[in-house]
Amino acid sequence: MTPDLTIVGAGLTGLTAAIEAAEQGRRVAVVEAHSRPGGRARTLDGPYRANTGPHAFYVDGAWWAWLERRGLTPPVVAAPRRPRLVRTGGRLTAWPDELGAAIAALPAEAPDAERFRAWLLRHVDAATAEAIIGVCFVFTFDHDPGRLAAGFVHQRLRRALAGGVRYVTGGWSTLVDLLAARAAALGVRTSTGTRLPAPPGGPAIIATGLATARRLTGDPSLAWTGARAATFDLGLRAGAPDPGWFRLTDLDDRIYVARYSLADPTLAPDGHELVQIAAACAPGERKRDAEQRVHRLLDEAWPGWRAAVEWRRGAVRTDCSGALDLPGTTWRDRPAVGRGDTLAVATDQSAAPGLLAEVGVAAAHLALQHIDGTSREPGSAREPAQPR
């Protein structure tokens, strides 16, 4: 088969683009540098099946609807009914009702031209503003969400608290496998372990991270603000003391901890537990410093955790959690998807709407429209072709 569209990258964005392009009758080839599809949405093989990238799925967005129309929604579970513990104002407490009420009372819209912190301070007191900013770390991964555009952060805050968060059973590789199988059934040819030095000839979509797209194309304009965060995964053996909570959020120190195997026991061996942690990294902060902050929080909120740890890993990740819009910018100001008549770049930092991974998927739809010369809205309904 001679392809008439090549997609570089077999992550969520690349696989979505491949499926939709094949449904439209294109002969699609996907090239992936890693040994298997998934991009940042891979899940470790075990015994602790930690997600290497996304953790939560928002089932109230356009991408979920796209999956539903194709029968590709993965099995998901909600968070268990356990207390949510937060650290705010220097003390551990249950989620404060007054904080939830303050968030609910914020205006429905916020300006893009103003910093989120400045906008908050016109509606709540300083302590409440900083607590809300701490909450926003969970979906921005930024060390100071208060510096970002108010409209950008506020819209995501409303989505995050709307109740649409779910967890993919078996980890995100479950969804990747569904997408890869559908792409193959539609005739898409995927080559793994193949690293390209430059964009392929002919119509192509680069569906990688923005930094990789910049390296492939040599285009310095492919750059945008992103976050820097440290991630830590812990595997705990049976017999660890149960602290009672499922989620722990340090609003002061920008740390998020979740005991994911409580929601999905398949992520850890029987009787064991998988914990995944994200901590914001300030500019210049080292992994070791972030890890010490995490350990101090766990010592306070989970006495005895250290003795139960039998597996761990950690890393500092830069620009791995989507775009961040600074004051005076919106998603429309990010690097354009179309890069020429036959080339498009679709990433989670591209000029496309959505929350976290949804941005890359919306960019995939725009990339296909650019290649085809059409102008449909991202995620618009289209009857999918049947697998071959």
C-alpha positions as a Markdown table, in Angstrom:
| # | Residue | x | y | z |
|---|---|---|---|---|
| 1 | Met | 0.0 | 0.0 | 0.0 |
| 2 | Thr | 1.3 | 3.4 | -0.9 |
| 3 | Pro | 0.0 | 5.8 | 1.7 |
| 4 | Asp | -1.6 | 9.2 | 0.8 |
| 5 | Leu | -1.2 | 10.4 | 4.4 |
| 6 | Thr | 1.6 | 9.8 | 6.9 |
| 7 | Ile | 1.2 | 10.4 | 10.6 |
| 8 | Val | 4.2 | 10.8 | 12.7 |
| 9 | Gly | 3.4 | 9.6 | 16.3 |
| 10 | Ala | 1.1 | 6.9 | 17.5 |
| 11 | Gly | -0.1 | 8.5 | 20.7 |
| 12 | Leu | -3.7 | 9.4 | 21.4 |
| 13 | Thr | -3.6 | 12.3 | 18.9 |
| 14 | Gly | -1.9 | 10.3 | 16.1 |
| 15 | Leu | -4.2 | 7.3 | 16.5 |
| 16 | Thr | -7.3 | 9.5 | 16.5 |
| 17 | Ala | -6.1 | 11.2 | 13.3 |
| 18 | Ala | -5.3 | 7.9 | 11.7 |
| 19 | Ile | -8.8 | 6.5 | 12.5 |
| 20 | Glu | -10.6 | 9.5 | 11.2 |
| 21 | Ala | -8.5 | 9.7 | 8.1 |
| 22 | Ala | -9.0 | 6.1 | 7.3 |
| 23 | Glu | -12.8 | 6.5 | 7.8 |
| 24 | Gln | -12.6 | 9.2 | 5.1 |
| 25 | Gly | -11.0 | 6.7 | 2.7 |
| 26 | Arg | -7.4 | 7.7 | 3.0 |
| 27 | Arg | -4.5 | 5.2 | 2.9 |
| 28 | Val | -2.8 | 5.9 | 6.2 |
| 29 | Ala | 0.7 | 5.1 | 7.4 |
| 30 | Val | 1.7 | 5.8 | 11.1 |
| 31 | Val | 5.3 | 6.0 | 12.1 |
| 32 | Glu | 6.1 | 5.7 | 15.8 |
| 33 | Ala | 9.6 | 6.1 | 17.4 |
| 34 | His | 8.8 | 4.0 | 20.4 |
| 35 | Ser | 8.6 | 0.2 | 20.4 |
| 36 | Arg | 4.8 | 0.4 | 20.8 |
| 37 | Pro | 1.9 | 2.8 | 20.3 |
| 38 | Gly | 0.6 | 5.1 | 23.1 |
| 39 | Gly | 3.0 | 8.1 | 23.3 |
| 40 | Arg | 2.7 | 9.6 | 26.8 |
| 41 | Ala | -0.5 | 7.5 | 27.4 |
| 42 | Arg | 1.3 | 4.2 | 27.8 |
| 43 | Thr | 0.9 | 2.1 | 31.0 |
| 44 | Leu | 3.7 | 0.1 | 32.5 |
| 45 | Asp | 3.4 | -3.7 | 32.0 |
| 46 | Gly | 3.5 | -4.4 | 35.7 |
| 47 | Pro | 3.5 | -5.6 | 38.4 |
| 48 | Tyr | 2.4 | -2.0 | 39.1 |
| 49 | Arg | 0.6 | -0.7 | 36.1 |
| 50 | Ala | 1.4 | 3.0 | 36.5 |
| 51 | Asn | 0.3 | 5.4 | 33.8 |
| 52 | Thr | 3.2 | 7.2 | 32.3 |
| 53 | Gly | 1.2 | 10.2 | 31.2 |
| 54 | Pro | -2.5 | 11.0 | 31.6 |
| 55 | His | -4.4 | 9.7 | 34.6 |
| 56 | Ala | -8.0 | 11.0 | 34.5 |
| 57 | Phe | -10.4 | 11.0 | 31.6 |
| 58 | Tyr | -13.1 | 13.7 | 31.3 |
| 59 | Val | -16.2 | 12.0 | 30.0 |
| 60 | Asp | -18.1 | 15.3 | 29.4 |
| 61 | Gly | -16.0 | 16.5 | 26.5 |
| 62 | Ala | -16.0 | 16.3 | 22.7 |
| 63 | Trp | -13.4 | 13.5 | 22.6 |
| 64 | Trp | -15.5 | 11.2 | 24.7 |
| 65 | Ala | -18.4 | 11.8 | 22.4 |
| 66 | Trp | -16.1 | 11.0 | 19.4 |
| 67 | Leu | -15.2 | 7.7 | 21.0 |
| 68 | Glu | -18.9 | 6.9 | 21.8 |
| 69 | Arg | -19.9 | 7.4 | 18.2 |
| 70 | Arg | -17.4 | 4.7 | 17.2 |
| 71 | Gly | -18.0 | 2.3 | 20.0 |
| 72 | Leu | -14.4 | 2.9 | 21.3 |
| 73 | Thr | -15.1 | 4.1 | 24.8 |
| 74 | Pro | -12.9 | 2.3 | 27.3 |
| 75 | Pro | -14.2 | 0.8 | 30.6 |
| 76 | Val | -13.9 | 3.5 | 33.2 |
| 77 | Val | -14.5 | 3.8 | 37.0 |
| 78 | Ala | -15.3 | 6.7 | 39.2 |
| 79 | Ala | -13.3 | 7.7 | 42.2 |
| 80 | Pro | -14.1 | 5.6 | 45.3 |
| 81 | Arg | -16.3 | 7.2 | 47.9 |
| 82 | Arg | -13.5 | 8.0 | 50.3 |
| 83 | Pro | -12.6 | 11.3 | 51.9 |
| 84 | Arg | -10.5 | 13.8 | 50.0 |
| 85 | Leu | -7.8 | 15.3 | 52.2 |
| 86 | Val | -6.3 | 18.7 | 51.6 |
| 87 | Arg | -3.5 | 20.7 | 53.1 |
| 88 | Thr | -4.3 | 24.4 | 53.1 |
| 89 | Gly | -3.1 | 27.1 | 55.4 |
| 90 | Gly | -0.5 | 24.8 | 56.8 |
| 91 | Arg | -2.9 | 22.2 | 58.1 |
| 92 | Leu | -4.5 | 18.9 | 56.9 |
| 93 | Thr | -8.3 | 18.9 | 56.7 |
| 94 | Ala | -11.2 | 17.4 | 54.8 |
| 95 | Trp | -12.1 | 19.3 | 51.7 |
| 96 | Pro | -13.4 | 22.7 | 53.1 |
| 97 | Asp | -17.1 | 23.3 | 52.2 |
| 98 | Glu | -16.4 | 27.0 | 52.3 |
| 99 | Leu | -13.8 | 26.6 | 49.5 |
| 100 | Gly | -16.2 | 24.7 | 47.3 |
| 101 | Ala | -18.8 | 27.4 | 48.0 |
| 102 | Ala | -16.3 | 30.2 | 47.1 |
| 103 | Ile | -15.5 | 28.5 | 43.8 |
| 104 | Ala | -19.1 | 27.9 | 43.0 |
| 105 | Ala | -19.8 | 31.6 | 43.6 |
| 106 | Leu | -17.2 | 32.9 | 41.1 |
| 107 | Pro | -18.6 | 34.6 | 38.0 |
| 108 | Ala | -19.3 | 32.3 | 35.1 |
| 109 | Glu | -16.7 | 34.0 | 32.9 |
| 110 | Ala | -13.2 | 35.3 | 33.4 |
| 111 | Pro | -11.1 | 37.6 | 31.2 |
| 112 | Asp | -8.2 | 36.3 | 29.1 |
| 113 | Ala | -6.3 | 39.5 | 29.5 |
| 114 | Glu | -5.9 | 39.4 | 33.3 |
| 115 | Arg | -3.9 | 37.1 | 35.6 |
| 116 | Phe | -5.9 | 34.5 | 37.4 |
| 117 | Arg | -4.7 | 35.7 | 40.8 |
| 118 | Ala | -5.6 | 39.3 | 40.2 |
| 119 | Trp | -9.0 | 38.3 | 38.9 |
| 120 | Leu | -9.6 | 36.1 | 42.0 |
| 121 | Leu | -8.6 | 38.9 | 44.4 |
| 122 | Arg | -11.5 | 41.0 | 43.1 |
| 123 | His | -13.9 | 38.3 | 44.2 |
| 124 | Val | -12.4 | 36.5 | 47.3 |
| 125 | Asp | -10.0 | 37.2 | 50.1 |
| 126 | Ala | -6.3 | 36.5 | 49.6 |
| 127 | Ala | -6.2 | 33.2 | 51.6 |
| 128 | Thr | -9.2 | 31.8 | 49.6 |
| 129 | Ala | -7.6 | 33.0 | 46.3 |
| 130 | Glu | -4.3 | 31.1 | 47.1 |
| 131 | Ala | -6.3 | 28.0 | 48.0 |
| 132 | Ile | -8.2 | 28.1 | 44.7 |
| 133 | Ile | -4.9 | 28.6 | 42.8 |
| 134 | Gly | -3.6 | 25.5 | 44.6 |
| 135 | Val | -6.6 | 23.5 | 43.4 |
| 136 | Cys | -5.8 | 24.5 | 39.9 |
| 137 | Phe | -2.4 | 22.9 | 40.0 |
| 138 | Val | -4.2 | 19.5 | 39.6 |
| 139 | Phe | -5.2 | 20.2 | 36.0 |
| 140 | Thr | -2.5 | 22.7 | 35.0 |
| 141 | Phe | 0.5 | 21.1 | 36.6 |
| 142 | Asp | 2.0 | 24.6 | 36.9 |
| 143 | His | 3.9 | 25.8 | 39.9 |
| 144 | Asp | 1.8 | 29.0 | 40.0 |
| 145 | Pro | -1.5 | 28.8 | 38.1 |
| 146 | Gly | -2.2 | 32.3 | 39.5 |
| 147 | Arg | 0.2 | 33.8 | 36.8 |
| 148 | Leu | -1.8 | 32.3 | 33.9 |
| 149 | Ala | -4.7 | 33.9 | 32.0 |
| 150 | Ala | -7.8 | 34.0 | 34.2 |
| 151 | Gly | -10.1 | 32.8 | 31.4 |
| 152 | Phe | -7.8 | 29.8 | 30.7 |
| 153 | Val | -7.7 | 28.6 | 34.3 |
| 154 | His | -11.3 | 29.4 | 35.2 |
| 155 | Gln | -12.7 | 27.4 | 32.3 |
| 156 | Arg | -10.7 | 24.4 | 33.3 |
| 157 | Leu | -11.6 | 24.8 | 36.9 |
| 158 | Arg | -15.2 | 24.5 | 36.1 |
| 159 | Arg | -14.6 | 21.4 | 34.0 |
| 160 | Ala | -12.5 | 19.7 | 36.6 |
| 161 | Leu | -15.1 | 20.2 | 39.3 |
| 162 | Ala | -18.1 | 19.3 | 37.1 |
| 163 | Gly | -18.0 | 15.6 | 38.0 |
| 164 | Gly | -16.9 | 14.2 | 34.7 |
| 165 | Val | -13.6 | 12.7 | 35.9 |
| 166 | Arg | -13.2 | 9.0 | 35.4 |
| 167 | Tyr | -10.3 | 6.5 | 35.4 |
| 168 | Val | -9.6 | 4.0 | 32.6 |
| 169 | Thr | -9.7 | 0.5 | 33.9 |
| 170 | Gly | -6.4 | -1.2 | 33.3 |
| 171 | Gly | -4.7 | 2.1 | 32.7 |
| 172 | Trp | -4.6 | 4.2 | 29.6 |
| 173 | Ser | -3.0 | 1.4 | 27.5 |
| 174 | Thr | -6.6 | -0.1 | 27.5 |
| 175 | Leu | -7.7 | 2.9 | 25.4 |
| 176 | Val | -4.5 | 2.9 | 23.3 |
| 177 | Asp | -5.1 | -0.8 | 22.5 |
| 178 | Leu | -8.7 | -0.1 | 21.4 |
| 179 | Leu | -7.6 | 2.8 | 19.1 |
| 180 | Ala | -4.7 | 0.8 | 17.6 |
| 181 | Ala | -7.0 | -2.2 | 16.9 |
| 182 | Arg | -9.6 | 0.0 | 15.2 |
| 183 | Ala | -6.9 | 1.7 | 13.1 |
| 184 | Ala | -5.5 | -1.6 | 12.0 |
| 185 | Ala | -9.1 | -2.8 | 11.2 |
| 186 | Leu | -9.5 | 0.2 | 9.0 |
| 187 | Gly | -6.3 | -0.6 | 7.1 |
| 188 | Val | -3.9 | 1.8 | 8.8 |
| 189 | Arg | -0.3 | 0.5 | 8.7 |
| 190 | Thr | 1.7 | 1.3 | 11.8 |
| 191 | Ser | 5.5 | 1.1 | 12.0 |
| 192 | Thr | 7.0 | 1.2 | 15.5 |
| 193 | Gly | 10.7 | 1.7 | 16.4 |
| 194 | Thr | 11.1 | 4.1 | 13.5 |
| 195 | Arg | 12.5 | 7.6 | 14.2 |
| 196 | Leu | 12.4 | 10.1 | 11.4 |
| 197 | Pro | 15.1 | 12.9 | 10.9 |
| 198 | Ala | 12.7 | 15.2 | 9.0 |
| 199 | Pro | 9.0 | 15.3 | 8.0 |
| 200 | Pro | 8.0 | 12.7 | 5.5 |
| 201 | Gly | 7.3 | 13.7 | 1.9 |
| 202 | Gly | 3.7 | 14.1 | 0.8 |
| 203 | Pro | 0.7 | 14.9 | 3.0 |
| 204 | Ala | 1.7 | 14.5 | 6.7 |
| 205 | Ile | 0.5 | 15.2 | 10.2 |
| 206 | Ile | 3.1 | 15.4 | 12.9 |
| 207 | Ala | 1.3 | 14.2 | 16.1 |
| 208 | Thr | 4.1 | 14.3 | 18.6 |
| 209 | Gly | 5.1 | 16.7 | 21.4 |
| 210 | Leu | 5.7 | 20.3 | 20.3 |
| 211 | Ala | 9.4 | 20.0 | 21.0 |
| 212 | Thr | 9.8 | 17.0 | 18.7 |
| 213 | Ala | 7.7 | 18.7 | 16.0 |
| 214 | Arg | 10.1 | 21.7 | 16.3 |
| 215 | Arg | 13.1 | 19.5 | 15.9 |
| 216 | Leu | 11.7 | 17.6 | 12.9 |
| 217 | Thr | 10.6 | 20.8 | 11.0 |
| 218 | Gly | 13.3 | 23.2 | 12.2 |
| 219 | Asp | 10.5 | 25.7 | 12.8 |
| 220 | Pro | 11.3 | 27.8 | 15.9 |
| 221 | Ser | 7.8 | 29.1 | 16.0 |
| 222 | Leu | 6.6 | 25.7 | 17.3 |
| 223 | Ala | 6.9 | 26.8 | 20.9 |
| 224 | Trp | 4.5 | 27.6 | 23.7 |
| 225 | Thr | 4.4 | 27.8 | 27.5 |
| 226 | Gly | 4.2 | 24.5 | 29.3 |
| 227 | Ala | 4.6 | 23.2 | 32.8 |
| 228 | Arg | 7.4 | 21.5 | 34.7 |
| 229 | Ala | 6.4 | 18.8 | 37.2 |
| 230 | Ala | 8.0 | 16.0 | 39.1 |
| 231 | Thr | 6.1 | 12.7 | 39.1 |
| 232 | Phe | 6.6 | 9.8 | 41.5 |
| 233 | Asp | 5.0 | 6.4 | 41.6 |
| 234 | Leu | 5.0 | 4.1 | 44.6 |
| 235 | Gly | 4.1 | 0.4 | 44.9 |
| 236 | Leu | 3.2 | -0.5 | 48.5 |
| 237 | Arg | 3.0 | -4.1 | 49.8 |
| 238 | Ala | 0.2 | -5.6 | 51.7 |
| 239 | Gly | -0.2 | -4.5 | 55.3 |
| 240 | Ala | 0.5 | -0.8 | 54.7 |
| 241 | Pro | -1.6 | 1.3 | 57.1 |
| 242 | Asp | -4.7 | 2.7 | 55.5 |
| 243 | Pro | -4.9 | 6.5 | 55.9 |
| 244 | Gly | -8.6 | 6.5 | 54.9 |
| 245 | Trp | -8.3 | 9.0 | 52.0 |
| 246 | Phe | -8.2 | 8.4 | 48.2 |
| 247 | Arg | -6.9 | 11.8 | 47.1 |
| 248 | Leu | -4.6 | 14.1 | 48.9 |
| 249 | Thr | -3.9 | 17.6 | 47.6 |
| 250 | Asp | -1.4 | 20.0 | 49.1 |
| 251 | Leu | -2.9 | 23.4 | 48.1 |
| 252 | Asp | 0.0 | 25.2 | 49.7 |
| 253 | Asp | 2.9 | 23.2 | 48.1 |
| 254 | Arg | 1.2 | 22.2 | 44.8 |
| 255 | Ile | 1.3 | 18.4 | 45.3 |
| 256 | Tyr | -1.4 | 15.8 | 44.2 |
| 257 | Val | -1.4 | 12.2 | 45.5 |
| 258 | Ala | -3.9 | 9.5 | 44.5 |
| 259 | Arg | -4.2 | 5.9 | 45.5 |
| 260 | Tyr | -5.3 | 4.8 | 42.0 |
| 261 | Ser | -5.5 | 1.1 | 42.8 |
| 262 | Leu | -8.4 | 1.8 | 45.2 |
| 263 | Ala | -10.4 | 2.9 | 42.1 |
| 264 | Asp | -9.0 | 0.1 | 39.9 |
| 265 | Pro | -7.5 | -2.9 | 41.7 |
| 266 | Thr | -6.1 | -4.3 | 38.4 |
| 267 | Leu | -3.3 | -1.7 | 38.6 |
| 268 | Ala | -1.5 | -3.5 | 41.4 |
| 269 | Pro | -0.9 | -7.1 | 42.5 |
| 270 | Asp | -3.5 | -8.5 | 44.9 |
| 271 | Gly | -3.2 | -7.0 | 48.3 |
| 272 | His | -0.8 | -4.3 | 47.1 |
| 273 | Glu | -1.3 | -0.7 | 46.2 |
| 274 | Leu | -0.3 | 1.8 | 43.5 |
| 275 | Val | 0.1 | 5.4 | 44.4 |
| 276 | Gln | 0.8 | 8.1 | 41.8 |
| 277 | Ile | 2.0 | 11.6 | 42.7 |
| 278 | Ala | 2.6 | 14.9 | 40.9 |
| 279 | Ala | 4.4 | 17.9 | 42.4 |
| 280 | Ala | 4.9 | 21.2 | 40.7 |
| 281 | Cys | 8.5 | 22.2 | 40.1 |
| 282 | Ala | 9.4 | 25.9 | 40.3 |
| 283 | Pro | 12.0 | 27.1 | 37.8 |
| 284 | Gly | 15.3 | 25.6 | 38.7 |
| 285 | Glu | 13.9 | 23.2 | 41.3 |
| 286 | Arg | 15.6 | 19.8 | 41.3 |
| 287 | Lys | 13.8 | 16.4 | 41.4 |
| 288 | Arg | 15.4 | 15.7 | 44.8 |
| 289 | Asp | 13.9 | 18.9 | 46.3 |
| 290 | Ala | 10.4 | 18.1 | 44.9 |
| 291 | Glu | 10.7 | 14.5 | 46.3 |
| 292 | Gln | 11.6 | 15.8 | 49.8 |
| 293 | Arg | 8.4 | 18.0 | 49.7 |
| 294 | Val | 6.4 | 14.9 | 48.7 |
| 295 | His | 7.9 | 12.8 | 51.5 |
| 296 | Arg | 7.1 | 15.5 | 54.1 |
| 297 | Leu | 3.5 | 15.6 | 53.0 |
| 298 | Leu | 3.1 | 11.8 | 53.1 |
| 299 | Asp | 4.8 | 11.6 | 56.5 |
| 300 | Glu | 2.1 | 14.0 | 57.8 |
| 301 | Ala | -0.9 | 12.4 | 56.0 |
| 302 | Trp | 0.1 | 8.7 | 55.9 |
| 303 | Pro | 2.1 | 7.6 | 58.9 |
| 304 | Gly | 4.0 | 4.3 | 58.3 |
| 305 | Trp | 4.0 | 4.6 | 54.4 |
| 306 | Arg | 7.8 | 4.4 | 54.1 |
| 307 | Ala | 8.1 | 0.9 | 55.6 |
| 308 | Ala | 5.6 | -0.5 | 53.0 |
| 309 | Val | 7.2 | 0.8 | 49.9 |
| 310 | Glu | 8.6 | -2.0 | 47.7 |
| 311 | Trp | 8.8 | -0.3 | 44.3 |
| 312 | Arg | 9.2 | 3.3 | 43.2 |
| 313 | Arg | 10.2 | 5.5 | 40.3 |
| 314 | Gly | 10.3 | 9.2 | 39.6 |
| 315 | Ala | 11.1 | 11.8 | 36.9 |
| 316 | Val | 10.9 | 15.5 | 36.2 |
| 317 | Arg | 8.7 | 16.2 | 33.1 |
| 318 | Thr | 8.8 | 19.4 | 31.1 |
| 319 | Asp | 6.0 | 20.3 | 28.6 |
| 320 | Cys | 4.3 | 17.0 | 29.1 |
| 321 | Ser | 0.9 | 18.2 | 30.4 |
| 322 | Gly | -0.4 | 20.4 | 27.6 |
| 323 | Ala | -0.5 | 24.1 | 26.9 |
| 324 | Leu | -0.6 | 27.0 | 29.4 |
| 325 | Asp | -2.0 | 30.3 | 28.2 |
| 326 | Leu | -0.5 | 33.4 | 29.7 |
| 327 | Pro | -2.5 | 36.6 | 30.1 |
| 328 | Gly | -3.5 | 38.2 | 26.8 |
| 329 | Thr | -3.5 | 34.9 | 25.0 |
| 330 | Thr | -6.0 | 32.1 | 24.2 |
| 331 | Trp | -5.7 | 28.8 | 22.5 |
| 332 | Arg | -6.1 | 30.6 | 19.2 |
| 333 | Asp | -2.7 | 32.2 | 19.7 |
| 334 | Arg | -0.8 | 28.9 | 20.1 |
| 335 | Pro | 1.2 | 27.5 | 17.1 |
| 336 | Ala | -1.1 | 27.0 | 14.2 |
| 337 | Val | -2.0 | 23.4 | 13.1 |
| 338 | Gly | -1.5 | 24.1 | 9.4 |
| 339 | Arg | 2.1 | 24.5 | 8.4 |
| 340 | Gly | 1.9 | 24.5 | 4.7 |
| 341 | Asp | -0.3 | 22.9 | 2.0 |
| 342 | Thr | 0.6 | 19.3 | 2.9 |
| 343 | Leu | 1.9 | 19.5 | 6.5 |
| 344 | Ala | 0.0 | 19.9 | 9.8 |
| 345 | Val | 1.3 | 19.7 | 13.4 |
| 346 | Ala | -1.2 | 18.4 | 16.0 |
| 347 | Thr | -0.1 | 18.5 | 19.6 |
| 348 | Asp | -1.5 | 19.2 | 23.0 |
| 349 | Gln | 0.0 | 22.6 | 22.8 |
| 350 | Ser | -1.4 | 23.5 | 19.4 |
| 351 | Ala | -4.1 | 26.1 | 18.5 |
| 352 | Ala | -7.1 | 23.9 | 19.4 |
| 353 | Pro | -9.7 | 24.0 | 22.2 |
| 354 | Gly | -10.1 | 21.5 | 25.0 |
| 355 | Leu | -8.7 | 20.3 | 28.3 |
| 356 | Leu | -5.3 | 18.5 | 28.6 |
| 357 | Ala | -5.3 | 15.6 | 26.1 |
| 358 | Glu | -8.4 | 16.9 | 24.5 |
| 359 | Val | -6.3 | 19.7 | 22.9 |
| 360 | Gly | -4.3 | 17.2 | 20.9 |
| 361 | Val | -7.3 | 15.3 | 19.7 |
| 362 | Ala | -9.0 | 18.5 | 18.6 |
| 363 | Ala | -5.8 | 19.5 | 16.8 |
| 364 | Ala | -6.0 | 16.1 | 15.0 |
| 365 | His | -9.4 | 17.0 | 13.6 |
| 366 | Leu | -8.1 | 20.4 | 12.5 |
| 367 | Ala | -5.1 | 18.8 | 10.9 |
| 368 | Leu | -7.2 | 16.6 | 8.8 |
| 369 | Gln | -9.4 | 19.5 | 7.8 |
| 370 | His | -6.2 | 21.4 | 6.8 |
| 371 | Ile | -4.9 | 18.5 | 4.7 |
| 372 | Asp | -8.3 | 18.1 | 3.1 |
| 373 | Gly | -8.9 | 21.8 | 2.6 |
| 374 | Thr | -12.2 | 21.7 | 4.6 |
| 375 | Ser | -13.5 | 23.8 | 7.4 |
| 376 | Arg | -15.6 | 21.7 | 9.7 |
| 377 | Glu | -15.6 | 22.4 | 13.5 |
| 378 | Pro | -13.3 | 20.2 | 15.6 |
| 379 | Gly | -15.1 | 17.0 | 16.7 |
| 380 | Ser | -18.1 | 17.6 | 14.5 |
| 381 | Ala | -20.2 | 14.6 | 13.8 |
| 382 | Arg | -19.4 | 12.5 | 10.8 |
| 383 | Glu | -20.6 | 8.9 | 10.1 |
| 384 | Pro | -17.6 | 6.6 | 10.6 |
| 385 | Ala | -16.7 | 4.1 | 7.9 |
| 386 | Gln | -16.8 | 0.4 | 8.8 |
| 387 | Pro | -13.6 | -1.5 | 9.6 |
| 388 | Arg | -12.4 | -3.6 | 6.8 |
